Amino acid sequence: MPQIVFVPKEVEGGEPRVAASPDTVKRLKGLGLDVVVEAGAGTASRIPDAEFEKAGARIGTAADASSADVVLKVRRPNDAELKVYKKGAAVIAAMDPYGNDAAVAAMARAGVSAFAMEFMPRITRAQSMDILSSQANLAGYQAVVDAAAEYDRALPMMMTAAGTVPAAKVFIMGVGVAGLQAIATARRMGAVVTATDVRPAAKEQVASLGAKFLAVEDEEFKAAETAGGYAKEMSKEYQAKQAALTAEHIAKQDIVITTALIPGRPAPRLVSAQMVASMKPGSVIVDLAVERGGNVEGAKPGEVVTSANDVKIVGHLNMAGRVAASASLLYAKNLFAFLETLVDKETKTLAIRPDDELVKATLLTHEGKVVHANFAKAETAPVEAAEPQPQPQPQPKPKSASKKGDA
């Protein structure tokens, strides 16, 4: 009997994305798996149930999760969902585990093999599985679109018989995947773009997109990148020097977009209240790191705040989810590419190999235990012996282990 893949409708935080597409359903069927999609799972991503059915899926209910061997999700499952899953099921999602130890332990007690897709190593083999890149790319694009909508002026320079409209000045802080896409999008829209990042490699990337680079290029800056390409947390001294350099620059900008994240830590504070106060009335700041504490002083998750000097600080949650129809298609492909490596081609069944580098990097819980090195602090009791543990409400959007700029 074929193993079953279940794709639920997301229930946390109004999440509009879905973890499968008609294309990935066809591919899953091609691997010899049965696919059940919960009714309405793709509606918010413009994928009606009929499209999933046409691709070979059966439309079911949340209760169908009880018979699933694999559950594909956008967000980490909550307690109610875990109670339905059968022991041994593989759950593949953006798990947002940092600061959510109780939720990780709950998945272990439920006996599921939980894979955190945001921990996928950035190696050639796993490029097609990188949810941080696929989702951050769209978040960077949407940040510029949202900024332009709030700015209420034209972004490109326009020379007309009635006079010249100057180009908007856009400053991108954090040049990872999100930041690079923000630069490219703002440039396509005709803005004059500058950008900054603590990673030396970003300088060449910024220049290749036609923007100007701004940073304190001292010895600490030259060593500010890990072997894996992630941003290191900078010293207080460097942060002070960088803040001094950018403070004057920010005062001249029309739009600032911040995207800086440090894996497993709160987002670094890049824009102070004094910097906000120095900007011109009508300027806009978009904080893509607002869910991790924010890069901008005064930013509020899920709100657009207007400062005393009429600067709008945009703190939308789940920026990739604001373009859910596109984000879901890319996310679904990421999950399929990973799941394909877990399916034995001969038996058509799931085969979790702990020694595989992708499994080793992403497997959070397995066989009743927390197994990931970053979270395995103690043995986890089997589900029958454990008291139910409350799970905190997860914040939308994932990205705890991203490159700087992958907000």
RAMOPE-V925222 format. One record per pair of residues at least 12 apart in sequence whose C-alpha atoms are under 8 Angstrom apart, sorted by sequence separation. I is the first residue (numbers start at 0). GAP is how many residues later the second one is. D is the distance in Angstrom with one decimal. If there is no record, write none. Layout:
i=I gap=GAP d=D
i=I gap=GAP d=D
This chain:
i=6 gap=12 d=6.5
i=116 gap=12 d=7.8
i=117 gap=12 d=7.3
i=154 gap=12 d=5.4
i=155 gap=12 d=6.5
i=182 gap=12 d=7.7
i=257 gap=12 d=7.8
i=286 gap=12 d=7.1
i=302 gap=12 d=5.2
i=303 gap=12 d=7.3
i=359 gap=12 d=7.6
i=367 gap=12 d=6.5
i=368 gap=12 d=7.7
i=6 gap=13 d=6.8
i=116 gap=13 d=7.5
i=117 gap=13 d=6.2
i=153 gap=13 d=7.4
i=154 gap=13 d=4.8
i=301 gap=13 d=5.3
i=302 gap=13 d=6.1
i=367 gap=13 d=7.2
i=116 gap=14 d=6.6
i=117 gap=14 d=6.0
i=153 gap=14 d=7.3
i=219 gap=14 d=7.9
i=298 gap=14 d=5.9
i=299 gap=14 d=7.9
i=300 gap=14 d=5.0
i=301 gap=14 d=4.6
i=367 gap=14 d=5.9
i=36 gap=15 d=7.4
i=297 gap=15 d=7.6
i=298 gap=15 d=7.0
i=299 gap=15 d=5.6
i=300 gap=15 d=6.3
i=301 gap=15 d=5.2
i=367 gap=15 d=7.5
i=169 gap=16 d=7.3
i=194 gap=16 d=6.9
i=298 gap=16 d=5.9
i=300 gap=16 d=6.3
i=67 gap=17 d=7.3
i=68 gap=17 d=7.8
i=75 gap=17 d=6.0
i=192 gap=17 d=7.9
i=193 gap=17 d=5.2
i=194 gap=17 d=6.3
i=195 gap=17 d=5.7
i=196 gap=17 d=7.8
i=197 gap=17 d=7.2
i=65 gap=18 d=5.1
i=66 gap=18 d=7.4
i=67 gap=18 d=7.3
i=70 gap=18 d=7.2
i=72 gap=18 d=7.3
i=74 gap=18 d=5.6
i=75 gap=18 d=6.1
i=192 gap=18 d=5.1
i=193 gap=18 d=4.6
i=194 gap=18 d=5.1
i=195 gap=18 d=4.9
i=196 gap=18 d=6.8
i=219 gap=18 d=7.5
i=64 gap=19 d=6.3
i=65 gap=19 d=4.8
i=66 gap=19 d=6.7
i=68 gap=19 d=7.4
i=69 gap=19 d=5.5
i=70 gap=19 d=6.2
i=71 gap=19 d=6.1
i=72 gap=19 d=6.1
i=73 gap=19 d=5.1
i=74 gap=19 d=5.3
i=75 gap=19 d=4.6
i=96 gap=19 d=8.0
i=191 gap=19 d=7.4
i=192 gap=19 d=6.6
i=193 gap=19 d=5.8
i=194 gap=19 d=6.0
i=195 gap=19 d=5.7
i=36 gap=20 d=6.5
i=38 gap=20 d=5.6
i=64 gap=20 d=5.7
i=65 gap=20 d=5.5
i=68 gap=20 d=4.7
i=69 gap=20 d=4.7
i=70 gap=20 d=4.7
i=71 gap=20 d=5.1
i=72 gap=20 d=4.8
i=73 gap=20 d=5.9
i=74 gap=20 d=6.1
i=75 gap=20 d=7.1
i=94 gap=20 d=7.5
i=95 gap=20 d=7.6
i=174 gap=20 d=7.1
i=193 gap=20 d=7.0
i=20 gap=21 d=8.0
i=34 gap=21 d=7.5
i=35 gap=21 d=5.5
i=36 gap=21 d=6.2
i=37 gap=21 d=5.6
i=38 gap=21 d=5.8
i=62 gap=21 d=7.0
i=64 gap=21 d=7.9
i=67 gap=21 d=6.7
i=68 gap=21 d=6.3
i=69 gap=21 d=5.9
i=70 gap=21 d=6.3
i=71 gap=21 d=6.3
i=72 gap=21 d=7.6
i=74 gap=21 d=8.0
i=90 gap=21 d=6.7
i=92 gap=21 d=7.9
i=94 gap=21 d=5.0
i=169 gap=21 d=6.4
i=171 gap=21 d=7.5
i=173 gap=21 d=7.3
i=174 gap=21 d=6.7
i=199 gap=21 d=6.6
i=34 gap=22 d=4.9
i=35 gap=22 d=4.7
i=36 gap=22 d=5.0
i=37 gap=22 d=4.7
i=38 gap=22 d=6.1
i=69 gap=22 d=7.7
i=88 gap=22 d=7.7
i=89 gap=22 d=5.8
i=90 gap=22 d=6.0
i=91 gap=22 d=6.1
i=92 gap=22 d=6.5
i=93 gap=22 d=5.4
i=94 gap=22 d=7.2
i=95 gap=22 d=7.8
i=167 gap=22 d=7.9
i=168 gap=22 d=5.9
i=169 gap=22 d=6.0
i=170 gap=22 d=5.8
i=171 gap=22 d=6.3
i=172 gap=22 d=5.7
i=173 gap=22 d=5.9
i=174 gap=22 d=5.6
i=186 gap=22 d=7.9
i=198 gap=22 d=6.7
i=199 gap=22 d=5.8
i=215 gap=22 d=8.0
i=266 gap=22 d=6.3
i=17 gap=23 d=6.2
i=33 gap=23 d=7.3
i=34 gap=23 d=6.3
i=35 gap=23 d=5.7
i=36 gap=23 d=5.8
i=37 gap=23 d=4.9
i=86 gap=23 d=6.5
i=87 gap=23 d=5.8
i=88 gap=23 d=5.1
i=89 gap=23 d=4.6
i=90 gap=23 d=4.8
i=91 gap=23 d=4.9
i=92 gap=23 d=5.8
i=93 gap=23 d=5.2
i=94 gap=23 d=7.4
i=166 gap=23 d=6.7
i=167 gap=23 d=5.0
i=168 gap=23 d=4.9
i=169 gap=23 d=4.8
i=170 gap=23 d=4.9
i=171 gap=23 d=4.5
i=172 gap=23 d=5.1
i=173 gap=23 d=4.8
i=182 gap=23 d=7.7
i=186 gap=23 d=7.6
i=197 gap=23 d=5.9
i=198 gap=23 d=7.4
i=199 gap=23 d=7.8
i=266 gap=23 d=7.9
i=272 gap=23 d=7.8
i=17 gap=24 d=5.6
i=35 gap=24 d=6.1
i=36 gap=24 d=7.7
i=37 gap=24 d=6.1
i=85 gap=24 d=8.0
i=86 gap=24 d=4.7
i=87 gap=24 d=4.9
i=88 gap=24 d=6.1
i=89 gap=24 d=5.9
i=90 gap=24 d=6.1
i=91 gap=24 d=6.6
i=92 gap=24 d=5.8
i=93 gap=24 d=5.8
i=166 gap=24 d=5.4
i=167 gap=24 d=6.1
i=168 gap=24 d=6.0
i=169 gap=24 d=6.4
i=170 gap=24 d=5.4
i=171 gap=24 d=6.4
i=172 gap=24 d=6.3
i=173 gap=24 d=7.7
i=186 gap=24 d=7.8
i=198 gap=24 d=7.9
i=199 gap=24 d=7.2
i=250 gap=24 d=6.8
i=270 gap=24 d=6.2
i=271 gap=24 d=6.3
i=272 gap=24 d=5.5
i=16 gap=25 d=7.2
i=77 gap=25 d=7.8
i=81 gap=25 d=7.0
i=84 gap=25 d=7.8
i=85 gap=25 d=7.7
i=86 gap=25 d=5.5
i=87 gap=25 d=6.2
i=89 gap=25 d=7.5
i=91 gap=25 d=6.9
i=166 gap=25 d=6.3
i=168 gap=25 d=7.9
i=170 gap=25 d=8.0
i=179 gap=25 d=7.8
i=183 gap=25 d=6.2
i=198 gap=25 d=5.4
i=199 gap=25 d=7.5
i=215 gap=25 d=7.0
i=249 gap=25 d=6.8
i=250 gap=25 d=7.9
i=253 gap=25 d=7.7
i=266 gap=25 d=5.4
i=268 gap=25 d=6.8
i=269 gap=25 d=5.1
i=270 gap=25 d=4.7
i=271 gap=25 d=5.2
i=272 gap=25 d=6.9
i=289 gap=25 d=5.9
i=15 gap=26 d=7.9
i=20 gap=26 d=7.5
i=37 gap=26 d=8.0
i=85 gap=26 d=7.5
i=175 gap=26 d=7.8
i=179 gap=26 d=7.2
i=182 gap=26 d=7.1
i=197 gap=26 d=6.1
i=198 gap=26 d=5.5
i=215 gap=26 d=5.8
i=252 gap=26 d=7.0
i=253 gap=26 d=7.3
i=265 gap=26 d=5.4
i=266 gap=26 d=5.6
i=267 gap=26 d=7.3
i=268 gap=26 d=4.3
i=269 gap=26 d=6.1
i=270 gap=26 d=6.1
i=284 gap=26 d=7.5
i=286 gap=26 d=7.2
i=289 gap=26 d=7.8
i=290 gap=26 d=6.8
i=16 gap=27 d=6.8
i=17 gap=27 d=6.9
i=24 gap=27 d=7.1
i=28 gap=27 d=7.1
i=78 gap=27 d=7.4
i=82 gap=27 d=7.1
i=84 gap=27 d=7.7
i=174 gap=27 d=6.2
i=197 gap=27 d=7.8
i=214 gap=27 d=6.6
i=242 gap=27 d=7.0
i=250 gap=27 d=5.1
i=251 gap=27 d=6.7
i=252 gap=27 d=7.9
i=257 gap=27 d=7.7
i=265 gap=27 d=5.8
i=266 gap=27 d=5.6
i=267 gap=27 d=5.6
i=268 gap=27 d=6.0
i=282 gap=27 d=7.5
i=283 gap=27 d=5.7
i=284 gap=27 d=6.1
i=285 gap=27 d=5.9
i=286 gap=27 d=6.1
i=287 gap=27 d=7.0
i=289 gap=27 d=7.5
i=4 gap=28 d=6.8
i=6 gap=28 d=7.7
i=15 gap=28 d=5.0
i=16 gap=28 d=5.8
i=35 gap=28 d=7.5
i=81 gap=28 d=6.3
i=182 gap=28 d=7.2
i=242 gap=28 d=7.9
i=246 gap=28 d=5.9
i=249 gap=28 d=7.7
i=250 gap=28 d=4.5
i=251 gap=28 d=7.5
i=253 gap=28 d=7.7
i=254 gap=28 d=5.8
i=255 gap=28 d=6.4
i=256 gap=28 d=5.7
i=257 gap=28 d=6.3
i=258 gap=28 d=6.6
i=259 gap=28 d=7.8
i=260 gap=28 d=6.6
i=265 gap=28 d=7.9
i=266 gap=28 d=5.9
i=268 gap=28 d=7.1
i=280 gap=28 d=5.8
i=281 gap=28 d=5.7
i=282 gap=28 d=5.0
i=283 gap=28 d=4.8
i=284 gap=28 d=4.7
i=285 gap=28 d=4.6
i=286 gap=28 d=5.5
i=287 gap=28 d=7.7
i=2 gap=29 d=7.9
i=3 gap=29 d=5.9
i=4 gap=29 d=6.1
i=5 gap=29 d=6.0
i=6 gap=29 d=6.3
i=7 gap=29 d=6.1
i=8 gap=29 d=5.9
i=15 gap=29 d=6.2
i=21 gap=29 d=6.2
i=25 gap=29 d=5.4
i=215 gap=29 d=7.3
i=232 gap=29 d=6.7
i=249 gap=29 d=6.8
i=250 gap=29 d=7.1
i=253 gap=29 d=4.7
i=254 gap=29 d=4.8
i=255 gap=29 d=4.7
i=256 gap=29 d=4.7
i=257 gap=29 d=5.0
i=258 gap=29 d=5.0
i=259 gap=29 d=6.5
i=279 gap=29 d=7.6
i=280 gap=29 d=4.8
i=281 gap=29 d=5.4
i=282 gap=29 d=6.4
i=283 gap=29 d=6.0
i=284 gap=29 d=6.0
i=285 gap=29 d=6.4
i=286 gap=29 d=7.9
i=1 gap=30 d=6.5
i=2 gap=30 d=5.3
i=3 gap=30 d=4.7
i=4 gap=30 d=4.8
i=5 gap=30 d=4.9
i=6 gap=30 d=4.7
i=7 gap=30 d=5.0
i=8 gap=30 d=7.3
i=21 gap=30 d=5.1
i=24 gap=30 d=6.1
i=25 gap=30 d=6.4
i=214 gap=30 d=7.4
i=231 gap=30 d=7.1
i=252 gap=30 d=7.4
i=253 gap=30 d=6.4
i=254 gap=30 d=5.7
i=255 gap=30 d=6.4
i=256 gap=30 d=6.1
i=257 gap=30 d=5.9
i=258 gap=30 d=5.7
i=276 gap=30 d=7.8
i=278 gap=30 d=7.9
i=279 gap=30 d=7.9
i=280 gap=30 d=5.6
i=281 gap=30 d=7.1
i=283 gap=30 d=7.4
i=1 gap=31 d=5.5
i=2 gap=31 d=6.1
i=3 gap=31 d=5.8
i=4 gap=31 d=6.2
i=5 gap=31 d=5.9
i=6 gap=31 d=6.2
i=8 gap=31 d=6.5
i=9 gap=31 d=6.9
i=20 gap=31 d=7.2
i=24 gap=31 d=6.7
i=174 gap=31 d=7.7
i=230 gap=31 d=6.6
i=254 gap=31 d=7.9
i=256 gap=31 d=7.3
i=257 gap=31 d=7.0
i=260 gap=31 d=7.9
i=275 gap=31 d=7.8
i=276 gap=31 d=7.7
i=279 gap=31 d=7.2
i=287 gap=31 d=7.5
i=1 gap=32 d=6.0
i=3 gap=32 d=7.2
i=5 gap=32 d=7.6
i=8 gap=32 d=3.9
i=21 gap=32 d=7.8
i=22 gap=32 d=7.2
i=24 gap=32 d=6.6
i=198 gap=32 d=6.3
i=213 gap=32 d=7.8
i=276 gap=32 d=6.2
i=278 gap=32 d=7.1
i=7 gap=33 d=6.0
i=8 gap=33 d=7.3
i=21 gap=33 d=5.3
i=155 gap=33 d=6.1
i=156 gap=33 d=6.7
i=197 gap=33 d=7.0
i=6 gap=34 d=7.5
i=154 gap=34 d=6.3
i=155 gap=34 d=3.9
i=156 gap=34 d=7.6
i=276 gap=34 d=7.9
i=154 gap=35 d=5.9
i=155 gap=35 d=5.3
i=259 gap=35 d=6.9
i=275 gap=35 d=7.1
i=154 gap=36 d=5.3
i=197 gap=36 d=7.9
i=258 gap=36 d=7.5
i=139 gap=37 d=7.5
i=140 gap=37 d=7.4
i=257 gap=37 d=6.4
i=139 gap=38 d=4.1
i=143 gap=38 d=6.0
i=257 gap=38 d=7.7
i=138 gap=39 d=6.1
i=139 gap=39 d=5.9
i=142 gap=39 d=6.9
i=136 gap=40 d=5.5
i=137 gap=40 d=7.2
i=139 gap=40 d=7.4
i=140 gap=40 d=5.7
i=135 gap=41 d=5.9
i=136 gap=41 d=4.9
i=139 gap=41 d=5.2
i=140 gap=41 d=5.2
i=143 gap=41 d=6.7
i=135 gap=42 d=4.7
i=139 gap=42 d=4.5
i=143 gap=42 d=6.3
i=136 gap=43 d=7.9
i=137 gap=43 d=7.6
i=132 gap=44 d=5.9
i=136 gap=44 d=5.7
i=140 gap=44 d=6.0
i=132 gap=45 d=7.8
i=19 gap=52 d=7.5
i=8 gap=53 d=7.8
i=18 gap=53 d=5.7
i=7 gap=54 d=6.5
i=18 gap=54 d=5.1
i=17 gap=55 d=7.0
i=18 gap=55 d=5.6
i=17 gap=56 d=6.3
i=7 gap=57 d=7.7
i=16 gap=57 d=6.8
i=5 gap=58 d=7.3
i=5 gap=59 d=6.0
i=5 gap=62 d=5.7
i=3 gap=63 d=7.2
i=4 gap=63 d=5.6
i=5 gap=63 d=7.8
i=7 gap=63 d=7.7
i=9 gap=63 d=7.3
i=11 gap=63 d=7.5
i=3 gap=64 d=4.9
i=4 gap=64 d=6.1
i=5 gap=64 d=6.2
i=6 gap=64 d=6.0
i=7 gap=64 d=7.4
i=9 gap=64 d=7.1
i=2 gap=65 d=7.4
i=3 gap=65 d=5.3
i=4 gap=65 d=4.7
i=5 gap=65 d=4.8
i=6 gap=65 d=5.3
i=7 gap=65 d=6.8
i=9 gap=65 d=7.3
i=2 gap=66 d=6.0
i=3 gap=66 d=6.4
i=4 gap=66 d=5.8
i=5 gap=66 d=6.3
i=6 gap=66 d=6.5
i=4 gap=67 d=7.2
i=181 gap=75 d=8.0
i=319 gap=77 d=8.0
i=317 gap=78 d=5.2
i=318 gap=78 d=7.8
i=170 gap=79 d=7.5
i=178 gap=79 d=7.9
i=316 gap=79 d=6.2
i=317 gap=79 d=5.0
i=178 gap=80 d=6.3
i=316 gap=80 d=7.3
i=177 gap=81 d=6.8
i=170 gap=82 d=6.7
i=168 gap=83 d=7.8
i=169 gap=83 d=6.1
i=172 gap=83 d=7.5
i=175 gap=83 d=7.9
i=168 gap=84 d=5.2
i=169 gap=84 d=6.1
i=170 gap=84 d=6.3
i=171 gap=84 d=5.9
i=172 gap=84 d=6.1
i=173 gap=84 d=6.2
i=174 gap=84 d=7.5
i=167 gap=85 d=7.9
i=168 gap=85 d=5.2
i=169 gap=85 d=4.7
i=170 gap=85 d=4.7
i=171 gap=85 d=4.9
i=172 gap=85 d=4.6
i=173 gap=85 d=5.1
i=174 gap=85 d=7.9
i=167 gap=86 d=6.0
i=168 gap=86 d=6.4
i=169 gap=86 d=5.8
i=170 gap=86 d=6.3
i=171 gap=86 d=6.0
i=172 gap=86 d=6.1
i=173 gap=86 d=4.8
i=167 gap=87 d=7.5
i=169 gap=87 d=7.7
i=171 gap=87 d=7.7
i=172 gap=87 d=6.8
i=150 gap=104 d=7.7
i=290 gap=104 d=6.8
i=290 gap=105 d=7.4
i=121 gap=106 d=7.2
i=290 gap=106 d=7.6
i=146 gap=108 d=6.9
i=143 gap=113 d=7.8
i=142 gap=114 d=7.2
i=288 gap=118 d=5.5
i=287 gap=119 d=5.4
i=150 gap=131 d=6.6
i=150 gap=132 d=6.5
i=150 gap=133 d=6.1
i=149 gap=134 d=6.9
i=264 gap=135 d=7.8
i=263 gap=136 d=5.6
i=146 gap=137 d=6.3
i=262 gap=137 d=5.3
i=263 gap=137 d=6.2
i=146 gap=138 d=7.2
i=261 gap=138 d=7.6
i=262 gap=138 d=4.1
i=146 gap=139 d=6.5
i=260 gap=139 d=7.8
i=261 gap=139 d=7.1
i=262 gap=139 d=5.9
i=145 gap=140 d=8.0
i=261 gap=140 d=7.0
i=262 gap=140 d=7.5
i=260 gap=141 d=6.7
i=261 gap=141 d=7.2
i=260 gap=142 d=6.9
i=261 gap=142 d=6.3
i=142 gap=143 d=6.5
i=260 gap=143 d=5.0
i=259 gap=144 d=4.8
i=260 gap=144 d=6.3
i=142 gap=145 d=7.4
i=258 gap=145 d=7.0
i=259 gap=145 d=4.7
i=260 gap=145 d=6.8
i=258 gap=146 d=4.4
i=259 gap=146 d=7.0
i=260 gap=146 d=6.3
i=257 gap=147 d=7.8
i=258 gap=147 d=6.4
i=259 gap=147 d=6.6
i=258 gap=148 d=5.1
i=138 gap=149 d=7.8
i=149 gap=162 d=7.6
i=97 gap=166 d=5.8
i=146 gap=167 d=7.8
i=229 gap=172 d=7.1
i=230 gap=172 d=6.0
i=229 gap=173 d=4.7
i=230 gap=173 d=5.4
i=228 gap=174 d=7.0
i=229 gap=174 d=6.5
i=142 gap=176 d=7.3
i=141 gap=177 d=6.7
i=141 gap=178 d=7.3
i=138 gap=180 d=5.0
i=141 gap=180 d=7.4
i=137 gap=181 d=7.8
i=138 gap=181 d=4.6
i=141 gap=181 d=7.3
i=137 gap=182 d=5.6
i=135 gap=184 d=6.9
i=134 gap=185 d=5.7
i=137 gap=185 d=7.3
i=137 gap=189 d=6.9
i=134 gap=192 d=6.2
i=133 gap=193 d=7.5
i=134 gap=195 d=7.7
i=133 gap=196 d=6.2
i=134 gap=196 d=7.2
i=133 gap=197 d=6.8
i=130 gap=200 d=6.1
i=130 gap=203 d=6.1
i=128 gap=204 d=7.4
i=129 gap=204 d=6.2
i=127 gap=205 d=7.5
i=128 gap=205 d=4.0
i=127 gap=206 d=5.7
i=128 gap=206 d=6.3
i=128 gap=207 d=8.0
i=196 gap=207 d=7.8
i=128 gap=208 d=5.7
i=127 gap=209 d=6.3
i=128 gap=209 d=5.8
i=125 gap=212 d=7.9
i=116 gap=218 d=7.9
i=179 gap=225 d=8.0
i=176 gap=226 d=7.6
i=178 gap=226 d=5.2
i=175 gap=227 d=5.7
i=177 gap=227 d=5.3
i=178 gap=227 d=7.2
i=175 gap=228 d=5.2
i=176 gap=228 d=6.0
i=177 gap=228 d=5.0
i=174 gap=229 d=6.5
i=175 gap=229 d=3.7
i=176 gap=229 d=5.4
i=177 gap=229 d=6.4
i=173 gap=230 d=5.7
i=174 gap=230 d=4.8
i=175 gap=230 d=5.3
i=173 gap=231 d=4.4
i=125 gap=232 d=7.7
i=172 gap=232 d=7.6
i=120 gap=237 d=7.0
i=119 gap=238 d=6.6
i=120 gap=240 d=6.7
i=119 gap=241 d=6.2
i=92 gap=242 d=8.0
i=118 gap=242 d=6.1
i=119 gap=242 d=5.9
i=91 gap=243 d=7.4
i=118 gap=243 d=5.2
i=114 gap=244 d=7.8
i=117 gap=244 d=7.7
i=116 gap=245 d=6.2
i=115 gap=246 d=5.0
i=114 gap=247 d=5.2
i=115 gap=247 d=6.4
i=114 gap=248 d=4.5
i=115 gap=248 d=6.5
i=113 gap=249 d=5.9
i=114 gap=249 d=5.7
i=112 gap=250 d=7.0
i=113 gap=250 d=5.4
i=114 gap=250 d=7.5
i=112 gap=251 d=7.3
i=113 gap=251 d=5.2
i=112 gap=252 d=5.2
i=113 gap=252 d=6.9
i=111 gap=253 d=6.8
i=112 gap=253 d=4.4
i=110 gap=254 d=7.9
i=111 gap=254 d=6.1
i=112 gap=254 d=6.9
i=110 gap=255 d=6.8
i=111 gap=255 d=6.9
i=110 gap=256 d=5.6
i=111 gap=256 d=7.1
i=107 gap=257 d=5.2
i=110 gap=257 d=4.5
i=106 gap=258 d=6.8
i=107 gap=258 d=6.6
i=109 gap=258 d=6.9
i=110 gap=258 d=7.7
i=107 gap=259 d=7.3
i=108 gap=259 d=5.4
i=103 gap=260 d=7.5
i=107 gap=260 d=4.6
i=108 gap=260 d=7.2
i=103 gap=261 d=7.4
i=107 gap=261 d=5.0
i=107 gap=262 d=5.8
i=71 gap=263 d=7.5
i=104 gap=264 d=7.9
i=104 gap=265 d=6.6
i=103 gap=266 d=7.3
i=131 gap=266 d=8.0
i=131 gap=267 d=6.7
i=138 gap=268 d=7.4
i=136 gap=269 d=7.9
i=131 gap=270 d=6.4
i=135 gap=270 d=5.2
i=108 gap=271 d=6.7
i=110 gap=271 d=7.6
i=135 gap=271 d=6.0
i=107 gap=272 d=6.8
i=108 gap=272 d=6.5
i=109 gap=272 d=7.9
i=110 gap=272 d=7.0
i=108 gap=273 d=5.5
i=109 gap=273 d=5.7
i=132 gap=273 d=7.0
i=100 gap=274 d=7.3
i=108 gap=274 d=4.4
i=131 gap=274 d=6.7
i=104 gap=275 d=7.0
i=108 gap=277 d=7.2
i=46 gap=278 d=7.9
i=87 gap=278 d=7.8
i=44 gap=279 d=5.1
i=45 gap=279 d=5.9
i=87 gap=279 d=6.8
i=43 gap=280 d=7.2
i=44 gap=280 d=4.2
i=117 gap=280 d=7.4
i=43 gap=281 d=7.5
i=44 gap=281 d=7.8
i=68 gap=281 d=8.0
i=117 gap=281 d=6.6
i=105 gap=282 d=7.9
i=117 gap=282 d=7.3
i=118 gap=282 d=6.5
i=44 gap=283 d=6.7
i=105 gap=283 d=6.5
i=117 gap=283 d=6.4
i=117 gap=284 d=7.6
i=105 gap=285 d=7.6
i=102 gap=286 d=8.0
i=101 gap=287 d=7.0
i=102 gap=287 d=7.7
i=101 gap=288 d=7.4
i=102 gap=288 d=5.2
i=101 gap=289 d=6.3
i=102 gap=289 d=7.2
i=101 gap=290 d=7.9
i=99 gap=292 d=7.4
i=95 gap=298 d=7.7
i=95 gap=302 d=5.7
i=97 gap=302 d=6.8
i=94 gap=303 d=7.5
i=95 gap=303 d=6.7
i=96 gap=303 d=7.9
i=16 gap=304 d=6.1
i=93 gap=304 d=6.1
i=95 gap=304 d=6.3
i=15 gap=305 d=6.1
i=93 gap=305 d=8.0
i=14 gap=306 d=6.9
i=16 gap=307 d=5.2
i=20 gap=307 d=7.3
i=15 gap=308 d=6.1
i=16 gap=308 d=7.3
i=19 gap=308 d=7.1
i=20 gap=308 d=5.9
i=23 gap=308 d=6.6
i=27 gap=308 d=7.4
i=18 gap=309 d=6.4
i=19 gap=309 d=7.2
i=23 gap=309 d=6.4
i=26 gap=309 d=7.9
i=30 gap=309 d=7.7
i=16 gap=310 d=7.0
i=17 gap=310 d=5.5
i=16 gap=311 d=5.2
i=19 gap=311 d=7.7
i=20 gap=311 d=6.1
i=78 gap=311 d=7.3
i=18 gap=312 d=6.5
i=19 gap=312 d=4.5
i=23 gap=312 d=6.4
i=30 gap=312 d=7.7
i=78 gap=312 d=6.4
i=18 gap=313 d=4.9
i=19 gap=313 d=7.6
i=77 gap=313 d=6.6
i=17 gap=314 d=7.5
i=30 gap=314 d=7.4
i=32 gap=315 d=7.1
i=18 gap=316 d=7.4
i=31 gap=316 d=5.7
i=30 gap=317 d=6.6
i=75 gap=318 d=7.9
i=2 gap=345 d=7.7
i=1 gap=346 d=7.4
i=2 gap=346 d=6.4
i=1 gap=347 d=7.7
i=2 gap=347 d=8.0
i=11 gap=381 d=7.7
i=12 gap=381 d=7.7
i=14 gap=381 d=7.4
i=11 gap=382 d=7.5
i=12 gap=382 d=7.3
i=12 gap=383 d=6.3
